[in-house]
Amino acid sequence: MRYGVSAPNFGAFGDPKILIDLAETAEGAGWDGFFLWDHIQVGRWAGPVVDPWICLAAVAATTRSIRLGPMVTPLPRRRPAKLARETVTLDHLSEGRLTLGVGIGWPPEIDFGNFGDAAENRTRSRQLDEGLEVLTRLWSGEKVDHAGAHYRVRDARFLPTPLQQPRIPIWVGGMWPHKPAFRRAARWDGVFPFTVGEDYEFVSATPEDVADVVAYTSEHRDSDEPFDVAVGGAHRTEDVAAFREAGATWWMEGIGWPERPPEAWIEHLAAGPPPPR
């Protein structure tokens, strides 16, 4: 089991300096990862919002060992070519510590429809699959030509390639028990299951949910390569062993669950990750 921190990029944490302090504290206390949400507008969670990618670059420059990345970035809101440049740059800046979490994004109206982007889940699902194809081909350093339903690329060759090979690890976020996201995750390097309630509140997965996710994605895996299963939310530390036994490989300490001020979270992270290690 490895231990990560999952931090929002808004509200009381919508300040780059606070996020850098959290990441540095986590690294110094032995946490294994620091991951940021990627929202541009967050509905009833009114307050400051910061760009996660600029914050991740700052975290990469001020830490040395902790893994980092967006968890998750909504690829349908992003241009694959721009994301290819950003991810490779961040991979080099961090000396190979980037994990790329992706998803279709949420909430559909607030973060997408209100800005003229597709709010319909199936459309964003197709954009995610095609976008991942374009992104990983651009990572290859080979010549890329692509003509798809959502993206066009002509005569492109991106260098440098990522430090991490064969590619930057990709984890797919999805709302269990909706199956398409988990069939998609099975094609990549990891999965981050979660659920969301009717009033936009996050609902934690249970160890039983994680066991079901592990069984389902395993059925759809065509590779014997290692596959990460990350779980996070409003869990008690005594639950960690149950999640590990269910097949989780990462525990994601969910900052903001429950709501506490940043200084309380800095103190909490300074105590180090929960057992068992």
C-alpha positions as CSV (number, residue, x, y, z in Angstrom):
1,M,0.0,0.0,0.0
2,R,1.2,3.5,-0.9
3,Y,-0.2,6.7,0.6
4,G,-1.2,9.8,-1.3
5,V,-2.8,13.1,-0.6
6,S,-5.8,14.2,-2.6
7,A,-6.3,18.0,-2.4
8,P,-8.9,20.3,-4.0
9,N,-7.8,23.3,-6.0
10,F,-10.5,25.6,-4.6
11,G,-12.1,27.1,-1.5
12,A,-9.7,27.3,1.5
13,F,-7.2,25.4,-0.7
14,G,-7.5,27.8,-3.6
15,D,-4.0,29.3,-2.9
16,P,-0.9,28.0,-4.6
17,K,1.3,28.7,-1.5
18,I,-1.0,26.5,0.7
19,L,-0.8,23.7,-1.8
20,I,3.0,23.9,-2.0
21,D,3.1,23.8,1.9
22,L,0.9,20.7,1.9
23,A,3.0,18.9,-0.6
24,E,6.3,19.8,1.1
25,T,4.9,18.7,4.4
26,A,3.6,15.4,3.0
27,E,6.9,14.6,1.4
28,G,8.8,15.3,4.5
29,A,6.5,13.1,6.6
30,G,6.8,10.1,4.3
31,W,3.7,10.3,2.1
32,D,4.2,8.8,-1.4
33,G,2.0,11.0,-3.6
34,F,0.4,14.5,-3.8
35,F,-2.5,14.9,-6.3
36,L,-4.7,17.8,-7.1
37,W,-8.3,18.0,-8.4
38,D,-8.9,19.8,-11.7
39,H,-11.9,22.1,-11.7
40,I,-12.4,25.5,-13.2
41,Q,-15.8,26.2,-11.4
42,V,-17.3,24.2,-8.5
43,G,-20.9,25.2,-8.0
44,R,-22.0,25.6,-4.4
45,W,-18.3,25.4,-3.3
46,A,-17.9,29.1,-3.9
47,G,-14.6,30.6,-3.4
48,P,-11.1,30.9,-4.9
49,V,-10.1,28.5,-7.6
50,V,-6.4,28.0,-8.8
51,D,-5.1,26.3,-11.8
52,P,-3.9,22.8,-10.8
53,W,-1.2,22.5,-13.5
54,I,0.6,25.7,-12.5
55,C,0.4,24.5,-8.9
56,L,1.7,21.0,-9.9
57,A,4.7,22.6,-11.6
58,A,5.5,24.5,-8.5
59,V,5.2,21.3,-6.4
60,A,7.5,19.5,-8.8
61,A,10.1,22.2,-8.5
62,T,10.0,22.3,-4.6
63,T,9.9,18.5,-3.9
64,R,12.2,15.7,-4.8
65,S,10.6,12.3,-4.3
66,I,6.8,12.4,-3.9
67,R,4.7,11.4,-6.9
68,L,2.3,14.0,-8.2
69,G,-0.4,14.7,-10.8
70,P,-3.9,15.7,-11.4
71,M,-6.5,13.3,-10.0
72,V,-8.3,13.6,-12.3
73,T,-8.0,16.0,-15.2
74,P,-11.0,16.0,-17.5
75,L,-9.4,15.4,-20.9
76,P,-12.6,16.3,-22.8
77,R,-12.1,19.9,-21.6
78,R,-8.5,19.9,-22.8
79,R,-6.8,19.8,-26.2
80,P,-4.7,16.6,-26.4
81,A,-1.8,18.4,-28.1
82,K,-1.6,21.0,-25.3
83,L,-1.9,18.3,-22.6
84,A,0.8,16.3,-24.3
85,R,3.2,19.3,-24.0
86,E,2.2,20.0,-20.4
87,T,2.5,16.4,-19.2
88,V,5.9,15.8,-20.8
89,T,7.2,19.1,-19.5
90,L,5.9,18.2,-16.0
91,D,7.4,14.7,-16.3
92,H,10.8,16.1,-17.0
93,L,10.5,18.9,-14.4
94,S,9.6,16.3,-11.7
95,E,12.3,13.8,-13.0
96,G,9.7,11.2,-13.8
97,R,7.3,11.5,-10.9
98,L,4.1,12.3,-12.8
99,T,1.0,10.1,-12.7
100,L,-1.7,11.3,-15.1
101,G,-5.3,10.8,-13.8
102,V,-8.0,11.3,-16.4
103,G,-11.7,11.2,-16.6
104,I,-14.7,12.6,-18.5
105,G,-15.1,15.3,-15.9
106,W,-17.8,16.4,-13.4
107,P,-20.1,18.2,-12.9
108,P,-21.2,18.2,-16.5
109,E,-23.1,21.6,-16.6
110,I,-21.0,23.6,-14.2
111,D,-17.6,22.6,-15.5
112,F,-18.6,22.0,-19.2
113,G,-22.0,23.1,-20.4
114,N,-21.7,26.5,-18.9
115,F,-18.6,27.1,-21.0
116,G,-20.0,25.8,-24.3
117,D,-18.4,22.3,-23.9
118,A,-20.2,19.0,-24.2
119,A,-22.3,18.3,-21.1
120,E,-23.5,14.9,-22.3
121,N,-21.6,12.1,-20.7
122,R,-21.5,9.8,-23.8
123,T,-20.0,12.6,-25.9
124,R,-17.3,13.3,-23.3
125,S,-16.6,9.6,-23.0
126,R,-15.9,9.4,-26.7
127,Q,-13.7,12.5,-26.5
128,L,-11.7,10.9,-23.6
129,D,-11.0,7.7,-25.5
130,E,-10.0,9.5,-28.7
131,G,-8.0,12.1,-26.7
132,L,-6.0,9.3,-25.0
133,E,-5.2,7.8,-28.3
134,V,-3.9,11.1,-29.6
135,L,-2.1,12.0,-26.4
136,T,-0.2,8.7,-26.2
137,R,0.8,8.8,-29.8
138,L,2.2,12.3,-29.4
139,W,4.1,11.0,-26.4
140,S,5.8,8.5,-28.6
141,G,7.9,11.0,-30.5
142,E,6.9,9.5,-33.8
143,K,5.1,11.3,-36.6
144,V,1.4,11.5,-35.9
145,D,-1.5,12.0,-38.3
146,H,-5.0,11.6,-36.9
147,A,-8.5,12.3,-38.3
148,G,-11.1,11.4,-35.8
149,A,-14.6,12.5,-34.8
150,H,-13.3,15.0,-32.3
151,Y,-9.7,15.7,-32.9
152,R,-7.4,16.3,-36.0
153,V,-3.6,16.1,-36.0
154,R,-1.5,16.5,-39.2
155,D,2.2,15.9,-39.6
156,A,3.0,16.4,-35.9
157,R,6.1,15.0,-34.1
158,F,6.6,16.0,-30.5
159,L,9.9,15.9,-28.7
160,P,11.1,15.3,-26.1
161,T,9.5,12.1,-25.2
162,P,8.5,11.4,-21.5
163,L,11.2,10.4,-19.1
164,Q,9.0,7.5,-17.9
165,Q,8.8,4.7,-20.4
166,P,6.9,3.0,-22.0
167,R,4.7,6.0,-21.0
168,I,3.6,8.3,-18.2
169,P,1.3,6.1,-16.0
170,I,-2.4,6.8,-16.7
171,W,-5.1,6.2,-14.1
172,V,-8.7,6.5,-15.0
173,G,-11.3,7.9,-12.6
174,G,-14.8,6.6,-12.7
175,M,-18.1,6.5,-10.7
176,W,-18.7,2.9,-9.6
177,P,-20.9,1.0,-10.4
178,H,-21.1,2.6,-13.9
179,K,-19.1,0.1,-15.9
180,P,-17.8,2.0,-19.0
181,A,-15.2,3.9,-17.1
182,F,-13.8,0.7,-15.6
183,R,-13.6,-1.1,-18.9
184,R,-11.6,2.0,-20.1
185,A,-9.4,1.9,-17.0
186,A,-8.6,-1.8,-17.6
187,R,-6.7,-0.7,-20.8
188,W,-4.4,1.6,-18.9
189,D,-2.3,1.6,-15.7
190,G,-4.7,2.2,-12.8
191,V,-8.2,3.2,-11.6
192,F,-9.6,5.7,-9.1
193,P,-13.2,4.7,-8.2
194,F,-15.5,7.2,-6.5
195,T,-19.2,8.1,-6.4
196,V,-21.0,11.4,-6.2
197,G,-24.4,12.0,-4.5
198,E,-27.3,14.0,-5.8
199,D,-26.3,17.2,-4.1
200,Y,-22.7,17.0,-5.4
201,E,-21.4,15.6,-2.2
202,F,-18.8,12.9,-2.5
203,V,-19.7,9.4,-1.3
204,S,-16.8,7.1,-0.2
205,A,-16.3,3.7,-1.8
206,T,-16.4,0.8,0.6
207,P,-14.0,-2.1,0.7
208,E,-16.7,-4.2,-0.9
209,D,-16.9,-1.7,-3.7
210,V,-13.1,-1.9,-4.2
211,A,-13.1,-5.7,-4.3
212,D,-15.8,-5.5,-7.0
213,V,-13.8,-2.9,-9.0
214,V,-10.7,-5.1,-8.8
215,A,-12.6,-8.2,-10.0
216,Y,-14.3,-6.3,-12.8
217,T,-11.2,-4.5,-14.1
218,S,-9.1,-7.8,-13.8
219,E,-11.7,-9.5,-16.1
220,H,-11.1,-6.9,-18.8
221,R,-7.3,-6.6,-18.5
222,D,-5.2,-7.8,-21.5
223,S,-1.9,-7.1,-19.8
224,D,0.1,-8.6,-16.9
225,E,1.7,-5.3,-16.1
226,P,1.1,-3.9,-12.6
227,F,-2.2,-2.1,-12.2
228,D,-2.9,0.4,-9.4
229,V,-6.2,0.8,-7.6
230,A,-6.5,4.0,-5.6
231,V,-9.2,4.7,-3.1
232,G,-9.9,7.9,-1.2
233,G,-12.6,9.9,0.6
234,A,-14.1,10.2,4.0
235,H,-12.6,7.1,5.4
236,R,-11.3,6.4,8.9
237,T,-7.6,5.4,9.2
238,E,-8.7,2.1,10.7
239,D,-10.3,1.2,7.4
240,V,-6.9,1.2,5.5
241,A,-6.2,-2.5,6.1
242,A,-9.6,-3.5,4.8
243,F,-9.0,-1.6,1.6
244,R,-5.6,-3.1,1.1
245,E,-7.1,-6.6,1.6
246,A,-9.8,-5.7,-1.0
247,G,-7.0,-5.0,-3.6
248,A,-6.3,-1.2,-3.2
249,T,-2.7,-0.3,-3.9
250,W,-3.0,3.4,-3.0
251,W,-4.7,5.1,-0.1
252,M,-5.7,8.7,-1.0
253,E,-6.1,10.9,2.0
254,G,-9.0,13.1,1.0
255,I,-8.3,16.7,2.1
256,G,-11.6,18.5,2.7
257,W,-13.3,15.3,4.0
258,P,-14.4,16.5,6.6
259,E,-13.9,20.2,6.1
260,R,-10.9,21.4,8.1
261,P,-8.7,24.5,7.6
262,P,-5.4,24.2,5.8
263,E,-3.4,24.6,9.0
264,A,-5.1,21.6,10.5
265,W,-4.3,19.5,7.4
266,I,-0.7,20.5,7.5
267,E,-0.6,19.3,11.1
268,H,-2.4,16.1,10.1
269,L,-0.1,15.3,7.2
270,A,3.0,16.1,9.3
271,A,2.1,13.1,11.5
272,G,2.7,10.8,8.5
273,P,0.6,8.3,6.7
274,P,-1.6,5.8,8.6
275,P,-0.6,2.1,9.1
276,P,-0.1,-0.4,7.7
277,R,2.8,0.5,5.4
